[in-house]
Amino acid sequence: MLFLFFAAVGLYEVYDLLQHQQSNAPRWFKGMSVGVVLYMLVFLVQTDTIPPVWFWILPLLVAVIFVAELIKLDHFTLTNLAITIFGWIYVVLPLSLVNVLPTLQGTYDPIPLIGFFLVLWANDTGAYFTGKYLGKRKLYPEVSPNKTWEGLLGGSIASFASAVALHRLTHTLELRDWLVMASAVAIFGNLGDLFESHLKRNFGVKDSGQIMPGHGGVLDRFDGLFLALPVFLAYYKIYYFL
C-alpha cells in the first residue's frame, strides 16, 4: 500500500509536469484509474491472490481510453495519450515491481527488497560524497551540471561494496545476483537519474513535486529505481526461469 501511494503520487507528478507546457493535460481520471489498476494487478497476481489471466483487463481498459479519445475529437489527442501511457510505463510499472522482490524465490523473504534499496541508497550516498569532495570532470553537464565522473565511480564502488556485504550477511541470493543488482543500479540507476533530470530541465522545474520537503517529489526520490529494478528483475527471471 505504501508503494501504491508512491505510484499514484509519482503518476500525478508526471501528469502535472505537462502543465508547464502549452498543451492540454493528460487524461487525469482515466490515467490515474488505470495506473492504480495496473499496480494492483501486479500486486495481486504476484501474491497469488488472483490468477494471471486478470492481466487481460488492461488491453480492454486501454481500448476504452482510445475510443473515448475518438469521441472527444481533441486536437491534442496524440499528446494526451502519449503522456498518459508514458506515466504508466515510467512510474507505475517499476514501482509495482517492488512487489516481486520479496517473492523472487517463491516464498516470502524481505531481504531482496531491503537489499535492493540498500544498494540503491549506497550508490546515491557514495556518488554524492565522492562528487562533492573529489568531483572535477562533469558527467553530462547539458542534463545535470552537478554530476561528475568521480561521483559515478564512487557510487558504483559503494554499490558493489554493499552488494558483497549483503551476500556475506544474508546468504539469501547468490553473489552473482547481488553483483548484477549492483551493476543494474550503477548503470541504469544513474541513467534513470539523468533521464529524470532531463525531464525536469525540459519542463523548467527544479523538483518534480513537494511531497517530501527538502527532497522533492516521488520522481526525484525513485528515479534510479525506475530503470534499475526492471533490468535486475529481467535478468533474474530470464536466468533462473528460462
C-alpha positions, 0 to 999 in steps of 0.5 A: 500500500505504501508503494501504491501511494508512491505510484499514484503520487509519482503518476500525478507528478508526471501528469502535472509536469505537462502543465508547464507546457502549452498543451492540454493535460493528460487524461487525469481520471482515466490515467490515474484509474488505470495506473492504480489498476495496473499496480494492483494487478501486479500486486495481486497476481504476484501474491497469488491472490488472483490468477494471471489471466486478470492481466487481460483487463488492461488491453480492454481498459486501454481500448476504452481510453482510445475510443473515448479519445475518438469521441472527444475529437481533441486536437491534442489527442496524440499528446494526451495519450502519449503522456498518459501511457508514458506515466504508466510505463515510467512510474507505475510499472517499476514501482509495482515491481517492488512487489516481486522482490520479496517473492523472487524465490517463491516464498516470502523473504524481505531481504531482496527488497531491503537489499535492493534499496540498500544498494540503491541508497549506497550508490546515491550516498557514495556518488554524492560524497565522492562528487562533492569532495573529489568531483572535477570532470562533469558527467553530462553537464547539458542534463545535470551540471552537478554530476561528475565522473568521480561521483559515478565511480564512487557510487558504483564502488559503494554499490558493489561494496554493499552488494558483497556485504549483503551476500556475506550477511544474508546468504539469501541470493547468490553473489552473482545476483547481488553483483548484477543488482549492483551493476543494474543500479550503477548503470541504469540507476544513474541513467534513470537519474539523468533521464529524470533530470532531463525531464525536469530541465525540459519542463523548467522545474527544479523538483518534480513535486513537494511531497517530501520537503527538502527532497522533492517529489516521488520522481526525484526520490525513485528515479534510479529505481525506475530503470534499475529494478526492471533490468535486475528483475529481467535478468533474474527471471530470464536466468533462473526461469528460462 
